[in-house]
Amino acid sequence: MLRLIMNRVILRKLDIDDRPNVLEMLQDAEVMQFLGPRRGLSISEAQEWFQHEYENPSRFAIASKATNEFIGFCGIKNIDGVLDFGYFFRKSFWGQGLATEACKTVVQTLEKEVDFKEVEVFIAKANKASIAVASKLGWHMLKEATKENEPGYYYRVSM
């Protein structure tokens, strides 16, 4: 099992014990406002999503180094033939710098097997926290654009 240790978090595979926290996160409208259907998922949608991700992992699960508690997801997912870099965390872990730490470690982990020039990073204009993360990481804004009727920016991952 893959376990990469960072300062405060670890990257690992999703565990069945993460299920309650993942379901809670997926049903939270504020967490989901920039993801997927742009709303919290119903319990049945969240259960189906969890089962699919558990059986077919697409991103790293992020967990607390101290407690192994599930925090969120970070990594690259192939969406309709496009490599999409993204992350999302449970609301109780927002504002602690964990997204910056997780993104940096995921990029370092994948840099030998992924051509980051081929990876899309779209951040909605309204997602000020993710824009701040991209800035802290030194990612370069490539262009302003609209994706799925949402105005935002495409960034290039920098290492």
C-alpha positions as CSV (number, residue, x, y, z in Angstrom):
1,M,0.0,0.0,0.0
2,L,1.3,3.4,-1.0
3,R,2.0,5.7,2.0
4,L,4.0,8.9,1.5
5,I,4.6,10.9,4.6
6,M,4.7,14.7,4.5
7,N,4.8,17.1,7.4
8,R,1.2,16.9,8.5
9,V,-0.5,14.6,6.1
10,I,0.0,11.4,4.3
11,L,-1.0,10.3,0.7
12,R,-2.6,6.9,0.7
13,K,-5.3,4.8,-0.9
14,L,-8.9,5.2,0.1
15,D,-9.8,2.9,3.0
16,I,-13.3,1.5,3.7
17,D,-13.1,3.1,7.1
18,D,-13.0,6.5,5.3
19,R,-16.6,6.0,4.1
20,P,-18.5,8.1,6.7
21,N,-16.1,11.1,6.3
22,V,-16.2,10.9,2.5
23,L,-20.0,10.7,2.4
24,E,-20.2,13.7,4.8
25,M,-17.8,15.7,2.5
26,L,-19.7,14.8,-0.7
27,Q,-23.0,15.8,0.7
28,D,-21.7,19.2,1.9
29,A,-22.9,21.8,-0.6
30,E,-20.1,24.2,0.3
31,V,-17.4,21.6,-0.4
32,M,-19.0,20.6,-3.7
33,Q,-19.8,24.1,-5.0
34,F,-16.9,24.0,-7.5
35,L,-17.0,20.2,-8.2
36,G,-19.1,17.9,-10.3
37,P,-22.7,18.9,-10.3
38,R,-21.9,22.0,-8.2
39,R,-24.1,20.8,-5.3
40,G,-24.0,18.4,-2.4
41,L,-24.7,14.9,-3.5
42,S,-27.7,12.9,-2.3
43,I,-26.9,10.0,0.1
44,S,-27.3,7.5,-2.7
45,E,-25.1,9.5,-5.1
46,A,-22.5,9.9,-2.4
47,Q,-22.6,6.1,-1.7
48,E,-22.3,5.3,-5.4
49,W,-19.4,7.8,-5.8
50,F,-17.5,6.3,-2.8
51,Q,-17.9,2.7,-4.0
52,H,-16.7,3.7,-7.5
53,E,-13.6,5.6,-6.1
54,Y,-12.9,2.7,-3.6
55,E,-12.9,0.1,-6.4
56,N,-11.3,2.4,-9.1
57,P,-9.1,4.9,-7.3
58,S,-8.3,8.1,-9.3
59,R,-6.7,10.4,-6.8
60,F,-4.8,10.0,-3.6
61,A,-6.7,10.0,-0.3
62,I,-5.2,12.6,2.0
63,A,-5.1,11.8,5.7
64,S,-3.8,13.2,8.9
65,K,-0.3,12.0,9.7
66,A,-1.1,12.0,13.4
67,T,-4.4,10.2,13.4
68,N,-4.9,8.7,9.8
69,E,-8.2,10.6,9.7
70,F,-9.5,11.2,6.1
71,I,-9.1,14.8,5.0
72,G,-9.8,14.8,1.3
73,F,-8.5,13.9,-2.2
74,C,-5.7,15.3,-4.3
75,G,-4.3,14.2,-7.6
76,I,-4.9,13.7,-11.3
77,K,-8.0,12.1,-12.8
78,N,-8.6,11.3,-16.4
79,I,-11.9,13.1,-17.3
80,D,-13.2,12.4,-20.8
81,G,-9.6,12.0,-22.1
82,V,-8.2,15.1,-20.2
83,L,-5.8,14.8,-17.3
84,D,-7.4,17.0,-14.7
85,F,-5.5,18.0,-11.5
86,G,-7.8,18.7,-8.6
87,Y,-8.3,18.4,-4.9
88,F,-11.1,18.7,-2.4
89,F,-11.1,18.5,1.4
90,R,-13.6,18.2,4.2
91,K,-14.6,21.7,5.4
92,S,-13.2,21.1,8.9
93,F,-9.7,21.0,7.3
94,W,-9.9,24.2,5.3
95,G,-7.6,27.2,6.0
96,Q,-4.8,25.1,7.4
97,G,-2.4,25.1,4.5
98,L,-3.0,21.4,3.9
99,A,-4.1,21.8,0.3
100,T,-0.8,23.5,-0.6
101,E,1.1,20.8,1.2
102,A,-0.8,17.9,-0.4
103,C,-0.6,19.5,-3.9
104,K,3.1,20.0,-3.7
105,T,3.7,16.4,-2.6
106,V,1.4,14.9,-5.2
107,V,3.2,16.9,-7.9
108,Q,6.6,15.7,-6.6
109,T,5.3,12.1,-6.4
110,L,4.0,12.1,-10.0
111,E,6.5,14.3,-11.8
112,K,8.5,11.4,-13.2
113,E,5.5,9.7,-14.7
114,V,3.3,12.6,-15.7
115,D,4.0,15.3,-18.3
116,F,2.4,18.3,-16.4
117,K,2.3,20.3,-19.7
118,E,-0.6,17.9,-20.6
119,V,-2.4,18.4,-17.3
120,E,-5.3,20.8,-16.9
121,V,-5.9,22.9,-13.8
122,F,-9.1,24.9,-14.0
123,I,-10.0,27.2,-11.0
124,A,-13.2,29.1,-10.9
125,K,-12.9,32.8,-10.4
126,A,-15.1,32.6,-7.4
127,N,-12.8,29.9,-5.8
128,K,-10.5,32.4,-4.0
129,A,-9.0,29.7,-1.7
130,S,-7.8,27.6,-4.7
131,I,-6.5,30.7,-6.5
132,A,-4.5,31.4,-3.3
133,V,-3.2,27.8,-3.3
134,A,-2.1,28.1,-6.9
135,S,-0.3,31.3,-6.1
136,K,1.5,29.8,-3.1
137,L,2.6,26.9,-5.3
138,G,3.9,29.2,-8.0
139,W,1.6,27.8,-10.6
140,H,1.3,30.0,-13.7
141,M,-2.0,31.3,-14.9
142,L,-2.2,30.5,-18.6
143,K,-5.5,32.1,-19.6
144,E,-8.9,33.2,-18.6
145,A,-11.6,30.8,-19.7
146,T,-15.1,29.4,-19.1
147,K,-15.6,25.7,-18.3
148,E,-19.0,24.2,-17.9
149,N,-20.5,27.8,-17.9
150,E,-18.3,28.8,-15.1
151,P,-15.7,31.6,-15.5
152,G,-12.2,31.0,-14.3
153,Y,-8.6,30.4,-15.2
154,Y,-6.4,27.6,-16.5
155,Y,-3.1,27.2,-14.6
156,R,0.1,25.3,-15.4
157,V,1.5,23.2,-12.7
158,S,5.0,24.3,-11.8
159,M,7.5,22.2,-9.9
